[in-house]
Amino acid sequence: MISTEWGAPKALANGFNPDHVKEGLYGSSLHIWDWTSHRKLQTLDLGEDGAIPLEVRFLHDPDATEGYVGCALKGSVFRFYKTPVSTTGF
């Protein structure tokens, strides 16, 4: 499963305020989870261009291991894909 760091509820109460991005109330990362163990496996930092990642979309092919995430602040789109797990820690 993949989740995003969209925004803190208190940041949304009075509408969007760009200052809240600088204050860290909106995120810029994707989190990869193991569905069966409920453990977070990896965090992908999208950087400044990836601020406020909104929606995750996977390819229509059920066997595909990649997808896209649209980020609201700058209108950026990032592609993500599964890579082999390293046994060396790199």
All heavy atoms as an XYZ file, in Angstrom:
704
protein
N       0.845     -1.157      0.000
C       0.000      0.000      0.000
C       0.902      1.235      0.000
O       1.981      1.236      0.567
C      -0.893     -0.005      1.237
C      -1.815      1.190      1.280
S      -2.914      1.192      2.696
C      -1.900      2.035      3.879
N       0.423      2.295     -0.618
C       1.151      3.553     -0.636
C       0.249      4.646     -0.072
O      -0.903      4.775     -0.476
C       1.611      3.914     -2.055
C       2.585      2.848     -2.562
C       2.233      5.294     -2.094
C       3.107      3.086     -3.937
N       0.788      5.418      0.865
C       0.052      6.560      1.413
C       0.859      7.832      1.184
O       2.066      7.787      0.970
C      -0.232      6.359      2.907
O       0.967      6.316      3.652
N       0.164      8.978      1.236
C       0.811     10.260      1.021
C       0.769     11.097      2.293
O       0.023     10.805      3.217
C       0.125     11.066     -0.097
O      -1.186     11.425      0.341
C       0.034     10.274     -1.386
N       1.561     12.145      2.306
C       1.548     13.128      3.393
C       0.858     14.376      2.864
O       1.480     15.392      2.587
C       2.969     13.497      3.803
C       3.738     12.421      4.472
C       5.129     12.901      4.878
O       5.587     13.967      4.427
O       5.755     12.182      5.661
N      -0.426     14.333      2.731
C      -1.139     15.451      2.118
C      -1.104     16.684      3.002
O      -0.499     17.674      2.684
C      -2.569     15.020      1.801
C      -3.280     16.041      0.999
C      -2.997     16.389     -0.290
C      -4.356     16.858      1.416
N      -3.844     17.383     -0.701
C      -4.698     17.682      0.332
C      -5.075     16.975      2.589
C      -5.725     18.604      0.394
C      -6.094     17.888      2.639
C      -6.417     18.689      1.554
N      -1.797     16.664      4.120
C      -1.781     17.833      4.991
C      -2.416     17.553      6.333
O      -3.259     16.678      6.471
N      -2.021     18.331      7.312
C      -2.581     18.215      8.655
C      -3.976     18.830      8.671
O      -4.196     19.884      8.069
C      -1.682     18.941      9.651
N      -4.935     18.196      9.342
C      -6.306     18.735      9.379
C      -6.377     20.189      9.835
O      -7.153     20.977      9.293
C      -7.019     17.805     10.355
C      -6.279     16.519     10.254
C      -4.841     16.915     10.028
N      -5.546     20.588     10.795
C      -5.615     21.972     11.286
C      -5.178     22.973     10.214
O      -5.564     24.134     10.265
C      -4.798     22.147     12.560
C      -3.296     21.995     12.395
C      -2.599     22.173     13.727
C      -1.109     21.948     13.602
N      -0.438     22.127     14.876
N      -4.404     22.523      9.231
C      -3.987     23.416      8.154
C      -5.138     23.696      7.194
O      -5.134     24.698      6.495
C      -2.814     22.822      7.395
N      -6.116     22.834      7.163
C      -7.212     22.954      6.209
C      -8.431     23.684      6.776
O      -9.334     24.051      6.036
C      -7.646     21.558      5.755
C      -6.526     20.675      5.196
C      -7.014     19.266      4.997
C      -5.986     21.253      3.917
N      -8.455     23.915      8.061
C      -9.635     24.456      8.731
C     -10.095     25.793      8.150
O     -11.289     26.024      7.991
C      -9.377     24.594     10.224
N      -9.166     26.678      7.832
C      -9.520     28.009      7.331
C      -9.100     28.218      5.881
O      -8.865     29.342      5.459
C      -8.879     29.088      8.216
C      -9.431     29.046      9.627
O     -10.638     28.944      9.826
N      -8.558     29.088     10.602
N      -8.970     27.141      5.131
C      -8.552     27.243      3.741
C      -7.044     27.151      3.605
O      -6.310     27.142      4.586
N      -6.585     27.084      2.368
C      -5.162     26.924      2.092
C      -4.396     28.204      2.380
O      -4.773     29.296      1.951
C      -4.940     26.502      0.641
C      -3.497     26.333      0.291
C      -2.779     25.251      0.774
C      -2.846     27.264     -0.492
C      -1.431     25.095      0.468
C      -1.506     27.114     -0.818
C      -0.805     26.027     -0.329
N      -3.299     28.057      3.093
C      -2.401     29.166      3.390
C      -0.996     28.710      3.007
O      -0.463     27.771      3.602
C      -2.461     29.523      4.880
C      -1.567     30.679      5.242
O      -0.643     31.028      4.526
N      -1.829     31.274      6.389
N      -0.343     29.361      2.025
C       0.994     28.941      1.601
C       2.022     28.914      2.730
O       2.978     28.144      2.680
C       1.380     29.964      0.538
C       0.094     30.547      0.073
C      -0.847     30.481      1.237
N       1.837     29.732      3.740
C       2.771     29.741      4.866
C       2.770     28.410      5.612
O       3.770     28.026      6.210
C       2.445     30.874      5.847
C       2.734     32.248      5.260
O       3.597     32.331      4.355
O       2.086     33.213      5.686
N       1.659     27.698      5.548
C       1.573     26.415      6.238
C       2.504     25.372      5.616
O       2.926     24.441      6.293
C       0.142     25.894      6.248
C      -0.757     26.686      7.142
N      -2.131     26.621      7.021
C      -0.505     27.537      8.159
C      -2.677     27.401      7.940
N      -1.700     27.963      8.646
N       2.810     25.528      4.337
C       3.752     24.617      3.686
C       5.125     24.784      4.337
O       5.773     23.807      4.709
C       3.827     24.872      2.167
C       4.878     23.978      1.521
C       2.469     24.652      1.525
N       5.556     26.018      4.494
C       6.858     26.304      5.117
C       6.898     25.872      6.579
O       7.947     25.524      7.107
C       7.169     27.791      5.016
C       7.354     28.266      3.601
C       7.512     29.771      3.551
C       7.446     30.217      2.102
N       7.060     31.605      1.971
N       5.739     25.905      7.233
C       5.654     25.512      8.641
C       5.611     23.993      8.829
O       5.594     23.508      9.949
C       4.411     26.134      9.273
C       4.467     27.642      9.354
C       3.131     28.261      9.743
O       2.202     27.524     10.145
O       3.009     29.497      9.636
N       5.579     23.246      7.731
C       5.594     21.790      7.816
C       4.237     21.151      8.034
O       4.159     19.973      8.406
N       3.158     21.882      7.790
C       1.827     21.311      7.970
C       1.363     20.516      6.755
O       0.323     19.869      6.790
C       0.813     22.416      8.297
C       1.078     23.158      9.612
C       0.055     24.261      9.817
C       1.083     22.199     10.781
N       2.132     20.584      5.672
C       1.882     19.770      4.485
C       3.137     18.948      4.224
O       4.247     19.413      4.451
C       1.577     20.639      3.267
C       0.241     21.342      3.357
C       0.144     22.622      3.863
C      -0.915     20.707      2.932
C      -1.074     23.271      3.949
C      -2.138     21.340      3.009
C      -2.211     22.623      3.517
O      -3.418     23.247      3.602
N       2.962     17.758      3.719
C       4.097     16.870      3.513
C       4.592     16.837      2.085
O       4.042     17.499      1.197
N       5.623     16.018      1.868
C       6.189     15.839      0.526
C       6.746     14.437      0.345
O       7.720     14.241     -0.368
C       7.282     16.879      0.269
O       8.326     16.716      1.203
N       6.125     13.462      1.006
C       6.643     12.088      0.932
C       5.545     11.084      0.622
O       4.363     11.321      0.884
C       7.289     11.692      2.261
O       8.414     12.473      2.522
N       5.980      9.953      0.087
C       5.131      8.772     -0.069
C       5.644      7.734      0.916
O       6.841      7.627      1.147
C       5.245      8.196     -1.480
C       4.789      9.050     -2.632
C       5.012      8.301     -3.946
C       3.340      9.439     -2.487
N       4.726      6.955      1.471
C       5.104      5.886      2.398
C       4.631      4.557      1.818
O       3.474      4.424      1.413
C       4.484      6.114      3.775
C       4.906      7.412      4.380
N       6.154      7.602      4.938
C       4.272      8.597      4.491
C       6.254      8.839      5.369
N       5.123      9.472      5.110
N       5.540      3.583      1.793
C       5.249      2.247      1.279
C       5.044      1.331      2.475
O       5.893      1.279      3.375
C       6.403      1.707      0.412
C       6.797      2.549     -0.802
C       6.052      0.324     -0.122
C       6.273      3.808     -1.099
N       3.934      0.606      2.489
C       3.540     -0.243      3.617
C       3.408     -1.695      3.197
O       3.020     -1.987      2.064
C       2.188      0.214      4.165
C       2.171      1.614      4.638
C       1.952      2.736      3.885
C       2.393      2.066      5.972
N       2.026      3.854      4.677
C       2.284      3.481      5.955
C       2.658      1.423      7.174
C       2.439      4.240      7.103
C       2.807      2.201      8.310
C       2.699      3.577      8.269
N       3.691     -2.589      4.111
C       3.403     -4.015      3.934
C       1.968     -4.224      4.409
O       1.653     -4.005      5.577
C       4.363     -4.863      4.764
C       4.121     -6.351      4.568
O       2.964     -6.798      4.709
O       5.089     -7.057      4.301
N       1.119     -4.623      3.499
C      -0.317     -4.747      3.793
C      -0.602     -5.788      4.868
O      -1.487     -5.613      5.695
C      -1.051     -5.096      2.492
C      -2.534     -5.065      2.612
C      -3.369     -6.131      2.706
C      -3.372     -3.903      2.643
N      -4.662     -5.710      2.795
C      -4.687     -4.345      2.761
C      -3.124     -2.537      2.588
C      -5.768     -3.467      2.820
C      -4.194     -1.667      2.643
C      -5.492     -2.139      2.763
N       0.156     -6.877      4.899
C      -0.142     -7.959      5.849
C       0.419     -7.714      7.241
O      -0.215     -8.013      8.236
C       0.370     -9.315      5.331
O       1.753     -9.206      5.039
C      -0.378     -9.730      4.078
N       1.621     -7.129      7.325
C       2.226     -6.910      8.642
C       1.960     -5.505      9.189
O       2.264     -5.223     10.345
C       3.733     -7.143      8.580
O       4.356     -6.128      7.824
N       1.429     -4.623      8.340
C       1.118     -3.236      8.725
C       2.371     -2.452      9.098
O       2.300     -1.520      9.890
C       0.098     -3.191      9.858
C      -1.153     -3.918      9.540
N      -2.365     -3.584     10.067
C      -1.407     -4.984      8.742
C      -3.294     -4.411      9.623
N      -2.718     -5.257      8.809
N       3.507     -2.832      8.521
C       4.770     -2.141      8.780
C       5.100     -1.206      7.630
O       4.868     -1.534      6.473
C       5.921     -3.145      8.905
C       5.904     -3.991     10.139
C       7.141     -4.904     10.237
N       7.452     -5.598      8.978
C       8.549     -5.364      8.239
N       9.444     -4.490      8.609
N       8.751     -6.038      7.136
N       5.677     -0.054      7.966
C       6.160      0.847      6.929
C       7.495      0.302      6.434
O       8.409      0.062      7.213
C       6.320      2.264      7.461
C       6.735      3.240      6.376
C       6.630      4.695      6.789
C       7.531      5.007      7.931
N       7.658      6.460      8.170
N       7.606      0.122      5.122
C       8.805     -0.446      4.529
C       9.762      0.621      4.016
O      10.981      0.433      4.046
C       8.437     -1.366      3.360
C       7.520     -2.532      3.695
C       7.148     -3.271      2.420
C       8.192     -3.454      4.694
N       9.210      1.724      3.530
C      10.062      2.713      2.892
C       9.341      4.064      2.839
O       8.127      4.119      2.763
C      10.381      2.257      1.470
C      11.351      3.115      0.719
C      11.668      2.553     -0.654
O      11.004      1.654     -1.141
N      12.685      3.079     -1.285
N      10.118      5.134      2.862
C       9.604      6.481      2.653
C      10.334      7.085      1.470
O      11.564      7.021      1.402
C       9.806      7.360      3.904
O       9.038      6.806      4.971
C       9.356      8.782      3.653
N       9.582      7.624      0.531
C      10.157      8.276     -0.639
C       9.935      9.779     -0.503
O       8.800     10.252     -0.555
C       9.487      7.775     -1.922
C       9.539      6.279     -2.179
C       8.696      5.912     -3.387
C      10.971      5.830     -2.367
N      11.014     10.527     -0.303
C      10.922     11.978     -0.177
C      10.909     12.579     -1.577
O      11.844     12.394     -2.355
C      12.110     12.496      0.627
C      12.066     13.995      0.856
O      11.081     14.651      0.432
O      13.006     14.521      1.460
N       9.855     13.309     -1.902
C       9.704     13.905     -3.228
C      10.320     15.296     -3.319
O      10.323     15.905     -4.379
C       8.221     13.965     -3.598
C       7.492     12.623     -3.582
C       6.019     12.825     -3.844
C       8.105     11.653     -4.567
N      10.826     15.795     -2.214
C      11.480     17.096     -2.213
C      10.504     18.249     -2.328
O       9.292     18.085     -2.249
N      11.049     19.429     -2.549
C      10.234     20.643     -2.619
C       9.233     20.604     -3.768
O       8.110     21.087     -3.642
C      11.156     21.855     -2.775
C      10.454     23.177     -2.669
C      11.419     24.338     -2.757
O      12.445     24.326     -2.061
O      11.137     25.270     -3.537
N       9.630     20.037     -4.903
C       8.714     19.945     -6.041
C       7.578     18.963     -5.796
O       6.581     18.976     -6.511
C       9.460     19.543     -7.315
C      10.316     20.661     -7.871
O      10.054     21.837     -7.527
O      11.252     20.370     -8.637
N       7.721     18.115     -4.799
C       6.703     17.122     -4.485
C       5.818     17.503     -3.308
O       5.173     16.642     -2.714
N       5.779     18.793     -2.973
C       4.968     19.221     -1.831
C       3.484     18.983     -2.090
O       2.988     19.180     -3.193
C       5.211     20.691     -1.534
N       2.812     18.542     -1.079
C       1.375     18.242     -1.060
C       1.016     17.161     -2.087
O       0.238     17.370     -3.004
C       0.514     19.504     -1.251
C       1.015     20.644     -0.348
C      -0.941     19.205     -0.934
C       0.261     21.951     -0.514
N       1.581     15.958     -1.933
C       1.205     14.856     -2.824
C      -0.240     14.461     -2.556
O      -0.621     14.212     -1.416
C       2.181     13.742     -2.454
C       2.610     14.050     -1.059
C       2.523     15.527     -0.899
N      -1.060     14.465     -3.593
C      -2.491     14.224     -3.410
C      -2.912     12.809     -3.732
O      -3.271     12.039     -2.871
C      -3.300     15.194     -4.286
C      -3.390     16.612     -3.799
C      -4.176     17.450     -4.794
C      -4.057     16.665     -2.446
N      -2.904     12.487     -5.002
C      -3.473     11.198     -5.362
C      -2.464     10.279     -6.011
O      -1.638     10.700     -6.792
C      -4.683     11.374     -6.276
C      -4.396     12.074     -7.565
C      -5.639     12.213     -8.418
O      -6.449     11.280     -8.460
O      -5.780     13.257     -9.042
N      -2.568      9.035     -5.650
C      -1.720      7.984     -6.193
C      -2.540      7.222     -7.217
O      -3.685      6.843     -6.949
C      -1.249      7.033     -5.067
C      -0.503      5.848     -5.638
C      -0.400      7.787     -4.064
N      -1.966      7.014     -8.381
C      -2.626      6.250     -9.447
C      -1.683      5.155     -9.916
O      -0.515      5.404    -10.193
C      -2.976      7.141    -10.643
C      -3.932      8.242    -10.321
C      -5.296      7.680    -10.110
N      -6.222      8.766     -9.822
C      -7.483      8.568     -9.602
N      -7.982      7.351     -9.644
N      -8.272      9.575     -9.329
N      -2.210      3.952    -10.020
C      -1.437      2.821    -10.535
C      -1.806      2.585    -11.991
O      -2.867      3.023    -12.450
C      -1.708      1.563     -9.702
C      -1.172      1.660     -8.305
C      -1.968      2.124     -7.270
C       0.141      1.321     -8.031
C      -1.461      2.237     -5.981
C       0.654      1.430     -6.746
C      -0.159      1.886     -5.723
N      -0.935      1.886    -12.710
C      -1.240      1.540    -14.092
C      -2.443      0.603    -14.130
O      -2.756     -0.073    -13.154
C      -0.030      0.872    -14.743
C       1.247      1.714    -14.799
C       2.335      0.959    -15.546
C       1.001      3.068    -15.429
N      -3.119      0.563    -15.253
C      -4.304     -0.289    -15.383
C      -3.967     -1.773    -15.452
O      -4.835     -2.613    -15.246
C      -5.116      0.113    -16.619
C      -5.746      1.460    -16.478
N      -6.799      1.696    -15.632
C      -5.444      2.643    -17.047
C      -7.142      2.965    -15.700
N      -6.330      3.576    -16.553
N      -2.727     -2.092    -15.747
C      -2.271     -3.480    -15.808
C      -2.134     -4.020    -14.382
O      -1.310     -3.528    -13.614
C      -0.928     -3.542    -16.530
C      -0.343     -4.941    -16.610
O      -0.938     -5.898    -16.057
O       0.724     -5.081    -17.221
N      -2.921     -5.036    -13.993
C      -2.851     -5.539    -12.619
C      -1.493     -6.118    -12.233
O      -1.176     -6.219    -11.055
C      -3.924     -6.632    -12.559
C      -4.663     -6.579    -13.821
C      -3.924     -5.709    -14.783
N      -0.667     -6.477    -13.217
C       0.658     -7.028    -12.935
C       1.732     -5.946    -12.855
O       2.878     -6.227    -12.498
C       1.047     -8.055    -14.000
C       0.134     -9.271    -13.980
O      -0.296     -9.671    -12.879
O      -0.163     -9.802    -15.067
N       1.387     -4.711    -13.168
C       2.365     -3.628    -13.155
C       2.728     -3.262    -11.721
O       1.902     -3.338    -10.816
C       1.812     -2.414    -13.881
N       3.959     -2.870    -11.524
C       4.445     -2.480    -10.195
C       4.922     -1.033    -10.214
O       5.953     -0.701     -9.657
C       5.587     -3.410     -9.755
O       6.634     -3.343    -10.734
C       5.114     -4.828     -9.592
N       4.147     -0.190    -10.880
C       4.498      1.219    -10.938
C       3.244      2.068    -11.016
O       2.151      1.573    -11.260
C       5.404      1.515    -12.132
C       4.747      1.229    -13.463
C       5.699      1.443    -14.620
O       5.866      2.621    -15.013
O       6.266      0.469    -15.105
N       3.440      3.356    -10.758
C       2.321      4.271    -10.810
C       2.811      5.708    -10.766
O       4.000      5.977    -10.936
N       1.872      6.609    -10.509
C       2.162      8.033    -10.506
C       1.503      8.698     -9.305
O       0.492      8.224     -8.800
C       1.619      8.681    -11.784
C       2.274      8.146    -13.027
C       1.782      7.021    -13.670
C       3.414      8.750    -13.544
C       2.397      6.519    -14.805
C       4.033      8.260    -14.670
C       3.520      7.140    -15.303
O       4.142      6.657    -16.410
N       2.081      9.808     -8.873
C       1.471     10.618     -7.831
C       1.481     12.067     -8.315
O       2.486     12.556     -8.824
C       2.182     10.481     -6.464
C       3.635     10.885     -6.538
C       1.451     11.264     -5.387
N       0.334     12.724     -8.183
C       0.218     14.132     -8.530
C       0.378     14.986     -7.286
O      -0.206     14.690     -6.247
N       1.181     16.033     -7.387
C       1.468     16.909     -6.249
C       0.845     18.280     -6.505
O       1.039     18.878     -7.560
C       2.967     17.027     -6.040
S       3.743     15.412     -5.790
N       0.112     18.777     -5.520
C      -0.735     19.946     -5.713
C       0.001     21.276     -5.759
O      -0.387     22.161     -6.509
C      -1.787     19.993     -4.617
N       1.030     21.465     -4.971
C       1.597     22.805     -4.842
C       2.185     23.326     -6.149
O       1.936     24.457     -6.535
C       2.657     22.836     -3.735
C       3.166     24.233     -3.395
C       2.034     25.116     -2.868
C       4.287     24.169     -2.387
N       2.957     22.496     -6.838
C       3.597     22.945     -8.082
C       3.067     22.214     -9.310
O       3.584     22.386    -10.404
C       5.115     22.767     -7.986
C       5.733     23.672     -6.933
C       7.229     23.656     -7.017
C       7.794     24.628     -6.001
N       9.233     24.740     -6.101
N       2.052     21.367     -9.125
C       1.497     20.634    -10.259
C       2.427     19.561    -10.796
O       2.309     19.153    -11.950
N       3.344     19.085     -9.978
C       4.310     18.067    -10.402
C       3.670     16.682    -10.401
O       2.765     16.398     -9.617
C       5.504     18.044     -9.449
O       6.117     19.297     -9.386
N       4.170     15.832    -11.278
C       3.768     14.430    -11.321
C       5.042     13.597    -11.233
O       6.010     13.838    -11.960
C       3.006     14.097    -12.620
C       2.688     12.617    -12.691
C       1.734     14.935    -12.719
N       5.044     12.637    -10.311
C       6.189     11.761    -10.124
C       5.791     10.329    -10.454
O       4.697      9.888    -10.109
C       6.685     11.795     -8.676
C       7.363     13.073     -8.301
C       6.623     14.173     -7.898
C       8.744     13.174     -8.349
C       7.252     15.353     -7.546
C       9.378     14.350     -7.998
C       8.626     15.442     -7.601
N       6.696      9.615    -11.093
C       6.511      8.184    -11.363
C       7.247      7.416    -10.282
O       8.379      7.748     -9.918
C       7.086      7.834    -12.723
C       7.037      6.368    -13.039
C       7.638      6.103    -14.412
N       7.904      4.693    -14.551
C       9.022      4.203    -15.015
N       9.986      4.987    -15.413
N       9.183      2.907    -15.108
N       6.614      6.372     -9.758
C       7.289      5.495     -8.802
C       7.180      4.072     -9.325
O       6.274      3.738    -10.087
C       6.693      5.615     -7.388
C       5.229      5.313     -7.311
C       4.783      4.008     -7.166
C       4.293      6.323     -7.381
C       3.432      3.723     -7.093
C       2.941      6.051     -7.300
C       2.512      4.749     -7.157
N       8.129      3.245     -8.932
C       8.123      1.857     -9.377
C       8.847      1.000     -8.354
O       9.676      1.483     -7.588
C       8.763      1.708    -10.764
C      10.108      2.364    -10.892
C      11.265      1.644    -10.661
C      10.208      3.711    -11.219
C      12.501      2.242    -10.756
C      11.447      4.327    -11.331
C      12.587      3.579    -11.094
O      13.808      4.182    -11.189
N       8.514     -0.257     -8.368
C       9.116     -1.206     -7.445
C      10.517     -1.576     -7.904
O      10.749     -1.800     -9.082
C       8.259     -2.471     -7.346
C       8.734     -3.451     -6.316
C       7.778     -4.630     -6.206
C       8.232     -5.579     -5.132
N       7.311     -6.703     -4.987
N      11.455     -1.599     -6.944
C      12.814     -2.012     -7.243
C      13.139     -3.209     -6.371
O      12.501     -3.415     -5.328
C      13.816     -0.881     -6.953
O      13.691     -0.490     -5.594
C      13.564      0.318     -7.857
N      14.124     -4.001     -6.754
C      14.498     -5.148     -5.929
C      14.955     -4.698     -4.547
O      15.585     -3.649     -4.405
C      15.652     -5.788     -6.695
C      15.551     -5.270     -8.076
C      14.908     -3.917     -7.981
N      14.650     -5.477     -3.539
C      15.067     -5.187     -2.170
C      16.541     -5.538     -2.043
O      16.970     -6.617     -2.422
C      14.224     -5.993     -1.165
C      14.707     -5.760      0.246
C      12.763     -5.617     -1.298
N      17.303     -4.617     -1.493
C      18.738     -4.842     -1.315
C      18.989     -5.613     -0.046
O      18.377     -5.361      0.987
C      19.459     -3.500     -1.260
O      20.802     -3.696     -0.905
N      19.923     -6.554     -0.087
C      20.288     -7.298      1.114
C      21.534     -6.704      1.766
O      21.930     -7.133      2.824
C      20.551     -8.779      0.769
O      21.576     -8.845     -0.216
C      19.282     -9.444      0.279
N      22.143     -5.685      1.115
C      23.349     -5.084      1.661
C      23.073     -3.803      2.430
O      23.973     -3.235      3.017
C      24.343     -4.759      0.527
O      23.736     -3.813     -0.339
C      24.755     -6.000     -0.223
N      21.823     -3.341      2.410
C      21.489     -2.120      3.121
C      21.629     -0.865      2.297
O      21.448      0.231      2.784
N      21.973     -0.997      1.001
C      22.106      0.174      0.121
C      20.938      0.260     -0.798
O      20.363     -0.657     -1.234
C      23.388      0.096     -0.698
C      24.626      0.105      0.156
C      25.299     -1.061      0.451
C      25.091      1.302      0.695
C      26.436     -1.034      1.233
C      26.225      1.325      1.478
C      26.894      0.161      1.744
